[in-house]
Amino acid sequence: METTSKRFEEYVSLMAQSLGHADRVEPFRGYCTGLMLPVKRKSVEPMAAHLSPDRVRSEHQRLHHFVADAPWSDQAVLDTVRSYVLERVSRRAGSPEALIIDDTGVPKKGKHSVGVARQYCGQLGKQDNCQVAVSVSLANERFSLPVRYQLYLPQSWADDADRRKAAKVPEALEFVTKPMLALQLLENLAEVESLPELVIADAGYGAGTEFREQLTAMGFTYVVGVTGAVSLQMQAQAPLQAKELAMQLPSRRFRTLTWREGTNAALSSRFAAIRVHCASRAAQPADTHEEQWLLVEWPREEAEPTRYFLSTLPADTPIKELLRLAKLRWRIERDYQELKQELGLGHFEGRSWRGFHHHATLCIAAYSFLVTERLVAQKKTPTHRLPGEVSSLPEGFRPRGSPA
């Protein structure tokens, strides 16, 4: 019978094809193993100490070169990871049904790590010093997997030649907003066969008219969050903001629906769905292809609606299906939680563009292997470790930055 360790070796052998050089296979194995160890800190130095306690310095140099300097392709590795996962989990978990756009913040001290700036950090729920990355994930109800991941480069960084040079930001890279970066990542996936044609995103992306129009132009349907200020109209009515339109709906239009089971109870709220046109299209003749769904969430205990979604799914889509897809983003939030808490996504201590992306790619590679093991074995065991003992740290080892 195959063991997890044997399957991991097969996984490493498969990944070798996308790393470019044979001498990168061992650092790949070591780095991913380090990320999956049940240890507190997943930066290069403590991982090297746990992996090779008798030769910490040489292991540190090897891992550091691999993650910070070696010119292997993040995209090639992520594409190989995607193929590995889908081939093994589709029979048990089904095919992915959506591409989910999201972003995540990594709190940082100082100002030299690539892309760090004072901006909104979802992990902290406020403006703070952080790096923010935009991702595209494949998902259905049973599994999800990041397939593209790129750092958002704030304009203060994009316009600063000295900081760009110090962090080795690619010369051709220009400033783009997060929604435009997400569209670029989707375009980058265009050559991948059998991708879902549905895109899901929150209001940070969906509120922009240009973003929604670009999704349609690219051939995608969507379910995206919007704000209550988006201008809409129903047939033969003057344009109204989504909030105004929702509050004019009779109470009988709202139904209490459950979208999934939470940790302690079913997750339910009141919802209404109506067909609308975006007001920016109002000057054009009515066209059923331009009509969209507006899904409104209005909890019974609230004085006004709390969430709004627009969708270009077909007119005969049941409201329960609209709701299920609108709420599918929870999977990506859980991915980020596990990637950060268990795989050390935010633990990289280097400052370069390449190092930031290599570390994230390796975290995704390790996480994807463990997600596959969990789905194939159908075990509810911890997802962040390989079987085996953790080597003791060498006597006197103290990571940089530790108190004396």
C-alpha positions in Angstrom: 0.0 0.0 0.0 1.3 3.5 -0.9 2.1 5.7 2.0 1.9 9.5 2.2 5.7 9.7 2.2 5.9 7.6 -1.0 3.3 9.7 -2.7 5.2 12.8 -1.7 8.3 11.5 -3.4 6.2 10.9 -6.5 5.0 14.4 -6.2 8.5 15.8 -6.0 9.5 13.8 -9.0 6.6 15.2 -11.0 7.5 18.8 -9.8 11.1 18.3 -11.0 9.8 18.6 -14.6 8.8 22.3 -14.0 11.9 23.3 -12.0 14.3 23.5 -14.9 17.4 22.0 -13.4 18.0 18.7 -11.6 19.9 20.5 -8.8 16.7 22.2 -7.7 14.9 19.0 -6.9 16.5 18.5 -3.5 15.9 22.1 -2.3 12.3 21.8 -3.5 11.9 18.6 -1.5 13.5 20.2 1.6 11.7 23.5 1.4 8.2 21.9 1.0 9.1 19.4 3.8 10.1 22.3 6.0 6.8 24.1 5.3 4.9 21.0 6.3 6.7 20.4 9.6 4.8 21.1 12.8 7.1 23.9 13.8 6.2 27.5 14.7 8.3 29.5 12.2 8.5 28.6 8.5 11.3 31.0 7.4 14.5 29.6 5.9 16.7 29.6 8.9 14.5 27.6 11.4 13.4 25.3 8.6 17.1 24.6 7.8 17.8 23.9 11.4 15.0 21.4 11.7 15.8 19.7 8.4 19.6 19.4 8.9 20.6 20.1 12.5 24.1 18.8 11.9 24.7 21.2 8.9 22.5 24.2 9.4 24.6 26.7 7.6 24.9 24.8 4.3 21.2 23.8 4.4 20.3 27.5 5.0 22.4 28.6 2.0 20.9 25.9 -0.2 17.3 26.8 0.7 17.9 30.5 0.6 19.5 30.4 -2.9 16.6 28.2 -4.1 13.8 30.5 -2.9 15.5 33.9 -3.3 17.7 33.6 -6.3 17.1 30.5 -8.5 15.3 31.5 -11.7 12.7 28.8 -11.9 9.2 29.7 -13.1 6.4 30.2 -10.5 3.8 29.8 -13.3 5.3 26.4 -14.5 5.2 25.0 -10.9 1.7 26.2 -10.2 0.5 24.7 -13.5 2.1 21.4 -12.6 0.5 21.6 -9.2 -2.9 22.2 -10.7 -2.6 19.3 -13.0 -1.5 17.0 -10.2 -4.4 18.0 -7.9 -7.2 17.9 -10.5 -6.1 14.5 -11.8 -6.4 13.0 -8.4 -9.3 14.7 -6.7 -11.9 15.2 -9.5 -13.3 11.7 -9.0 -14.0 12.3 -5.3 -14.5 16.0 -5.2 -15.8 16.8 -8.6 -14.5 19.3 -11.2 -14.0 22.9 -10.3 -17.0 25.1 -11.0 -15.6 28.6 -10.6 -12.6 30.8 -10.7 -12.5 32.9 -7.5 -10.6 36.2 -7.3 -9.4 37.4 -3.9 -6.5 39.0 -2.2 -4.7 38.6 1.1 -2.5 40.9 3.2 0.7 40.0 5.0 1.6 42.4 7.9 5.1 43.6 7.7 7.4 45.9 9.7 9.8 48.3 8.0 9.6 49.6 4.4 12.1 47.6 2.4 10.2 44.3 1.7 8.9 44.4 -1.9 5.5 46.1 -2.2 5.1 46.9 1.5 3.0 50.0 2.1 0.3 51.3 4.4 -2.8 49.9 2.9 -5.9 47.8 3.9 -4.8 44.5 5.4 -7.7 41.9 5.5 -5.8 39.8 8.1 -5.9 42.7 10.5 -9.2 44.3 9.3 -7.6 47.8 9.0 -5.1 50.0 7.3 -1.6 49.0 8.2 1.9 48.3 6.9 1.6 45.1 4.8 2.1 43.4 1.4 -1.0 42.5 -0.6 -1.2 39.7 -3.2 -4.0 39.0 -5.6 -4.9 35.4 -6.4 -7.1 33.3 -8.7 -8.3 30.0 -7.3 -10.2 27.0 -8.8 -13.0 26.0 -6.5 -16.2 24.0 -5.9 -18.0 23.1 -2.7 -15.4 20.4 -1.7 -12.0 21.8 -2.6 -10.2 24.9 -3.8 -6.7 25.6 -5.1 -4.8 28.8 -5.9 -3.6 28.7 -9.5 -2.3 32.2 -9.9 -0.8 34.5 -7.2 0.9 37.9 -7.7 2.0 40.7 -5.5 0.1 44.0 -5.9 2.7 46.7 -6.4 1.4 50.1 -5.0 2.0 53.1 -7.1 4.4 54.5 -4.5 6.6 51.4 -5.3 5.9 51.4 -9.0 7.1 55.0 -9.4 10.3 54.6 -7.2 13.2 53.4 -9.3 15.6 53.0 -6.4 13.2 50.7 -4.4 12.3 48.7 -7.5 16.0 48.1 -8.2 16.8 47.1 -4.7 13.9 44.6 -4.6 14.6 43.4 -8.1 11.1 44.2 -9.4 10.8 43.3 -13.1 11.6 46.4 -15.3 8.5 45.8 -17.5 6.1 45.8 -14.6 3.8 48.8 -14.4 1.3 50.0 -11.8 -2.2 48.5 -12.2 -5.1 48.4 -9.8 -6.0 45.2 -8.0 -9.0 44.6 -10.3 -6.9 45.1 -13.4 -4.2 42.8 -11.9 -6.9 40.1 -11.4 -8.0 40.5 -15.0 -4.3 40.0 -16.1 -4.1 36.8 -14.1 -7.3 35.5 -15.7 -5.9 36.4 -19.1 -2.7 34.5 -18.2 -4.9 31.4 -17.6 -6.6 31.7 -21.0 -4.6 28.9 -22.6 -5.4 26.4 -19.8 -8.0 23.9 -21.1 -11.3 23.1 -19.3 -11.3 26.1 -16.9 -14.6 27.1 -15.4 -16.4 30.0 -17.2 -17.7 31.4 -14.0 -15.8 34.1 -12.0 -16.6 35.0 -8.4 -15.3 38.0 -6.6 -16.2 40.3 -3.7 -17.2 44.0 -3.9 -13.6 45.1 -3.9 -13.5 43.9 -7.5 -17.1 43.6 -8.6 -18.1 47.2 -7.7 -16.1 48.5 -10.7 -18.2 48.7 -13.9 -15.0 48.3 -16.1 -14.1 45.1 -14.2 -17.5 43.5 -14.8 -17.5 44.6 -18.5 -14.1 43.1 -19.0 -15.2 39.8 -17.5 -18.0 39.7 -20.0 -15.8 40.7 -22.9 -13.4 37.8 -21.9 -16.3 35.3 -22.2 -16.9 34.8 -18.4 -20.1 34.8 -16.5 -19.9 36.2 -13.0 -21.3 36.4 -9.5 -19.6 39.4 -7.9 -20.2 41.6 -4.8 -21.2 45.2 -5.4 -22.0 48.1 -3.1 -25.4 49.5 -2.4 -24.4 52.6 -4.4 -24.3 50.8 -7.8 -26.8 52.3 -10.2 -29.4 49.9 -11.6 -32.9 49.9 -13.1 -35.7 47.5 -13.5 -37.9 47.5 -16.7 -39.6 50.9 -17.4 -38.2 52.4 -14.2 -35.8 55.3 -13.5 -32.3 54.3 -12.4 -31.9 53.7 -8.6 -29.0 52.8 -6.4 -29.1 49.1 -5.4 -29.8 50.0 -1.8 -32.8 52.1 -2.8 -34.1 49.4 -5.1 -33.8 46.7 -2.5 -35.5 48.7 0.2 -38.5 49.3 -2.1 -39.1 45.6 -2.6 -42.1 44.1 -0.8 -41.2 41.9 2.2 -42.7 38.9 0.5 -39.9 39.0 -2.0 -37.4 38.0 0.7 -37.0 34.4 1.7 -35.0 32.9 4.5 -32.4 30.6 3.0 -29.5 28.5 4.3 -26.3 28.3 2.2 -24.2 25.9 4.2 -23.6 24.4 7.6 -21.3 26.4 9.8 -19.1 25.2 12.7 -21.9 25.4 15.2 -25.1 26.1 13.2 -26.5 26.5 9.8 -25.7 29.8 8.1 -28.9 31.5 7.1 -30.3 34.9 6.2 -33.0 36.6 4.2 -32.5 37.0 0.4 -34.3 38.4 -2.6 -33.3 38.1 -6.3 -34.5 40.4 -9.1 -33.7 41.0 -12.7 -32.1 44.4 -13.4 -30.1 46.4 -16.0 -27.0 48.4 -15.1 -27.9 52.0 -15.5 -24.9 52.7 -17.6 -26.7 50.7 -20.3 -30.0 52.5 -19.9 -29.6 54.6 -23.0 -29.4 51.5 -25.1 -32.5 49.4 -26.2 -33.4 46.8 -23.7 -31.6 43.5 -24.4 -32.0 40.3 -22.5 -28.3 39.6 -22.8 -27.6 42.7 -20.7 -30.1 41.8 -18.0 -28.5 40.6 -14.8 -29.4 39.2 -11.4 -29.3 41.4 -8.3 -29.1 39.3 -5.2 -29.8 41.1 -2.0 -29.0 39.9 1.6 -31.1 41.6 4.3 -30.9 39.9 7.7 -34.1 40.2 9.7 -32.4 41.9 12.6 -30.9 44.7 10.4 -32.5 48.0 9.5 -31.3 47.8 5.8 -29.7 45.3 3.4 -26.1 44.3 4.2 -24.8 42.7 0.9 -25.4 43.0 -2.8 -24.3 40.8 -5.7 -24.7 41.1 -9.4 -24.6 38.0 -11.7 -24.8 37.3 -15.4 -25.9 33.7 -14.8 -29.0 32.7 -16.9 -32.4 34.1 -16.1 -33.7 30.6 -15.0 -31.0 30.2 -12.3 -32.7 29.4 -9.0 -32.1 31.8 -6.1 -30.6 29.0 -4.0 -28.0 28.4 -6.7 -27.2 32.1 -6.9 -26.8 32.2 -3.2 -24.6 29.1 -3.1 -22.2 30.5 -5.6 -22.2 34.0 -4.1 -21.1 32.5 -0.8 -18.4 30.1 -2.3 -15.7 32.6 -1.4 -15.5 31.1 2.1 -13.3 28.4 0.7 -10.6 30.8 -0.3 -10.7 32.5 3.1 -10.1 29.1 4.6 -7.2 28.4 2.2 -5.5 31.6 3.2 -6.0 30.8 6.9 -4.4 27.4 6.5 -1.6 28.8 4.2 -0.7 31.4 6.8 -1.3 29.5 10.0 0.0 26.1 9.0 2.3 26.6 6.0 4.0 29.9 6.8 2.8 32.0 3.8 3.6 35.2 5.7 6.9 34.0 7.2 9.3 34.8 4.3 11.9 37.2 5.5 13.5 38.2 2.2 12.8 41.5 0.4 12.9 40.6 -3.3 10.2 40.2 -5.9 11.4 36.7 -6.8 11.8 35.5 -3.3 8.3 36.7 -2.3 6.7 34.8 -5.2 8.9 31.7 -4.9 8.0 31.3 -1.2 4.3 31.7 -2.0 4.5 29.2 -4.8 6.2 26.7 -2.6 3.6 27.2 0.2 0.9 26.6 -2.4 2.7 23.5 -3.7 3.0 22.0 -0.2 -0.6 22.9 0.7 -1.9 21.4 -2.5 -0.2 18.1 -1.8 -1.7 18.0 1.6 -5.2 19.0 0.4 -5.0 16.1 -2.1 -4.0 13.7 0.6 -6.9 14.8 2.7 -9.4 14.4 -0.1 -8.1 11.1 -1.5 -7.7 9.5 2.0 -10.9 11.3 3.2 -9.3 11.8 6.6 -9.9 14.7 8.9 -6.3 14.6 10.1 -4.1 17.8 10.4 -3.2 18.9 6.8 0.1 20.5 7.6 2.5 17.7 8.2 4.1 14.6 6.8 4.5 11.5 8.9 7.8 11.2 10.8 9.6 12.8 13.6 10.8 16.4 13.7 14.6 16.7 14.2 15.7 18.4 17.3 17.3 21.8 16.9 21.1 21.9 17.3 22.3 22.9 20.8 22.6 26.6 21.1 20.6 27.4 18.0 18.9 30.8 18.2 17.1 32.3 15.1 18.0 35.8 14.1 16.0 38.3 16.0 15.5 36.1 19.0 16.0 37.8 22.4 19.4 37.0 23.9 
